[in-house]
């Protein structure tokens, strides 16, 4: 497996941008096999057509036998139907892993995953973390921030779509904003384990930062000192909670990328 990254991940705005790609080893059969390409396009069309109208999450298959492809598309829970549609279409148009059969593509608003082997319902530990190595938070705040995100990670698996936003009030230091989301094909118990695994695995990377993001194939976490999420799909009384005492601010200049691939 290998990783590809886009410089757009350094943006200061929460817009529909490519964050990174996880590609399996090169397999030229994917380019030479016309039926495989037809199946892949059929899969992409199905995901793009159905994902936005199925509450931002959809799984599909295309083809038969050795040419069968399994695919999944998911949007962030705070994204509108229109933005979800745009993001999934953009993800299927990406050709960064042309010769790979096992691919994950992360955009800021959605992700796309497809493989010639079924992965539905299986917790996968591959993930990447983005953080600004020089944007260090106040020690009194970042410890509260980690506790805050651990609380959020314990609540999100219990929600209808395994998605949750939350706000942390830290008084004069401002607020911190968190978001947690699991891929809806995995179980709620695996969702909780996935969050715990990411927070433990990337603790050194995110521990004292004012803002960070972790993108995984089965779950993802976001933490910033500004409200980066929207309020479209999930009503406030269902998808957002407020924590106080313990939060801070970031302009979101991300300079460090830490990756973990599980084969």
Order of alpha helices (4+ residues) and beta strands (2+ residues): beta-beta-alpha-alpha-beta-beta-alpha-beta-beta-beta-alpha-beta-beta-alpha-alpha-beta-beta-alpha-beta-beta
